Amino acid sequence: MRRGVLLQNQGRNEEAMRCYKTAIRCRPKLASAYLNLGQLYANSGDADSAADVWKKCAELDSNGLRDPKAHEVAATAAVFHLGRLYADTGRYFEAIESYQNAIRRRPVNYQPQGIYNMLGEAHAKLGHYEEAERWYKAALEAKPDHVPAHLKYGRMLAKNRSRLMEAELQFLKAKELAPEDTSVYFHFGHVGKEYFPAMGLLLARCSRDHEWPHPAAAGRQGLSLKPPEHFHFWGYGFPLLAGRSLLM
């Protein structure tokens, strides 16, 4: 098992797969081997094999194991990743079922914010915005500095023109928590392009003397990784005054 992890970390995936399969033959209840093998299948594009392995992992019995807590953590992670696999292929109802299963079975030492966040995203994809908001808030209550939840929640809020300032607060928080994370800036740029018309409502309130940067500015900021003089919310440069956005 340890050799499989080492090989996987080195990118030697086929050898790692063989190690995990050998580990499973020797220890049929080794949940972590199933978990990692499923991840390798998923990374290689073999979604069906990944799903089969993770389902088997979820069904493993922990009776008689030396470390049942570690087993339950790995099994919960397998159920969670199965949900993500479903979500990646647009099977959101099945994804929600898997996430809820992961919540029901997770041990106390398994941090829930990732599951809650993905539940929120799946509900948002289905247009269940109230339910999605409930899960995004649950994720942030469990871990207030969970950047993915701030980004996903902000993006959902941005779809409602009356809640654009709330969305901005989520993006500002994400930027504060992860100022060196390029994905945060690229996310701003992507959302800026998607919701450009809605942003015009807010721009109308701002001084016409300013020239607002193109939405691609946020993407360029992600490349530079240097704190900007203007915070590029969705690609627009909103001037900061005493550390606060004009829209706050």
N, C-alpha and C positions, 0 to 999 in steps of 0.2 A: 504493500500500500504506500509506504513512504517513498519507495523508488518511483512509483507511478506519479506521485505529486511532484517529485523532482523532475522527472521527464516532462511532465505537463508544463511546469514552469519554464523549461528550456525550449518549449515549442515542439518537442518530439512527441507529437500527439498519437501517432500509430503505436509507438512503443508503450506509451502511457496507457492506451486502451488495453493492450495485451496484459499489462501489469494489473490493471483493475479487474479484468476478466479472470485472471488467475487468482487474485485475492478473493473474488466472489465465489469461485469454485472451492477454495479452501475454507472460507468463512462466509457461508451463504447469508448470514444476517448482518454483514458489514455494510451498514447504511451509507457510510461516507464513500465507499467504493462505487456504489450505485449512483450516488449524487454526482460524483466527479465524472463517471463514465457517461452519464446522461448529458452533462455539460459539454463534453467533447463531441458527442453526437450532434448536439444542437449547433455547436460552433462550426461543424463540418457541413451543416445544411441538411442533416438527416433527422428531420423533426419527428418522424414516426418512431424511429429507434429511440430517440431521446425520451419521447412520451412513454413508450413501453417500459424503459428502464426506471423512470421516475415513478410510474404507477406501481411497479414491483417494489420499489423502495418504500413507498407509502404503506404497502401491505405487510411489511416485515413485522414479525413479532419480536418484542424486546425482552420477553421472558428468558431468564437465564443468562442474560448478557452482563458482562463485568461493569459496563458503564452505560446504563439505560438512558441517562440524561443526554449524553453525547449522541446516542442513537436517535433520540427524539428530536434533537436539534437538526440532525442531518435529514431525517424523514420529513420534518416540517419544511425545511429548505427545498426538498424535492417537490413537495406539493406546491410550494410557492412558485418555483421555476416552471412547473407544469402549467400553472396559471398564466405566467408570462408568455410561455410558448403559445398557448391558446390566443392570448391577446395579440401577439405578433401576427397571427394569421386571421385576425378579425373575428374570432370566436369568443365574443365578449361575455356572453351568458355562461359559457363553460369556464371562462377565466374567473368570473365572479364566484362561481361554485367552488373552484379550486382555492381561491383566496380565502373564502369563508371557511373552508375545510382546514386550511392552514391556521387560521385564527383559533378555531375550536381545539386543535390538537397541540398548538405550540406550548412548549414548556415555559416556565416563568423566566428562564434565562435567555429566551429568544426575543430579541428586540422587535416590536411589532410595527414600527413606523413605515418600513418598506412595504409591508403587506397593506397597511391602511392606505398608503399613497397610491399603490397600484389599483386597489379597489376603487379609489376615487377616480382614477383615470379611466377605468373600464366603464364605470357608470357615466362619466362625462361623454365617452364615445357613444353611448347609447342614448344620450340626451336626458339622462336622469340627473339633472343638475343639483337638485336639492340633496339627493343622496350622495352625489359626488362631493359636494361641499362638506357634508357631515364627515366623510372619511378623510378629506384633506385636513380638516380641523383636528380630527383625531390623531392624524400623523404628526401634526405640529404640536399637539398637546403632549404626545409621547416623547417627541424630540424636537424642541423649538428650533434647533439649528439644522434641521433636515432640509438641505438646499433643494433637492428634487421636488419636495412637496410645495415649497414656496413657488418654484417655477411653474409646476403644473397647475397649482391653484390660481396663480396669477394669470396664466394663459386662459383658464376657463372663465375667470372674472372678466377678462378683456372682451369676451363675446357679448357681454351686456354693456351697452353704451352708458348706462347709468352707473356703472361700477368701475369705470376706468381708473379712477383715483385709488380705489381699493386694490386694483390690479397693480398699479404702480408701486404701492407700498410693499407688495409681495416681492416684486422684482428688485426694489431697493434693498430689501432685507437679504435677498439672495446675493446681491452684489457685495453687501457689507460682510456677509459670512464667508464668501469665497471670492475675494477680489482678484485672485490669480487664476481662477478657473476659467479657461477659454470657453467652455460650454455655456457658461452663464451669458457671456457677451454674444455668442452666436445665437443663443436662444432669443435674446432681445432683438437681434436683427431679423430673425425668422418671423417672430410675432409682429414686428413692425411692418413687414411686407404684407402679412396676412390681414392685418387689421388697419391698414393705412387709411381707408376712408373714415373709419370711426374716429381716428385720432384727429381728423380735421375739426371735429366739434370742440376739442380742447385747444387746438392751435388757434382757433378763432378768438379765444379769450386772451391770448398772449399778444405782446406788442408786435405790431406789424413791422417794426423797425429791425427785428431780428431776422436772420436767414437761418433756416433750420437745415441741418445736414441731411443727406440722403440716408434712407434706412440701412444702406450698406456700411454706414459708419460704425454701427455696432459690431459688425463682423470684423472690420479693420481693428477696432479696439481689442477684440479678442486676440488678434495676432500680435499686437504691440505689448499687451500685458502691462501697460503703464496706466496709473490712475489718470483719467481724463479731467480736463478743466471743467467740462460740462458732462453731466451724467447722461449717457445716451439711452434714454428710455425708448425702446422700440425703434432705435435708429434716429430719434430726434434729439438735438442737444438742448436739454433743459438746463439753464444756468442754475448753479447752486449758490445760495446766499446763506452764509453762516452755516454751511453744511446741510442745508435743507433745500429741497426742490421747490420751485415756484408752484408746483401743483399740489404740494402737500398741505 
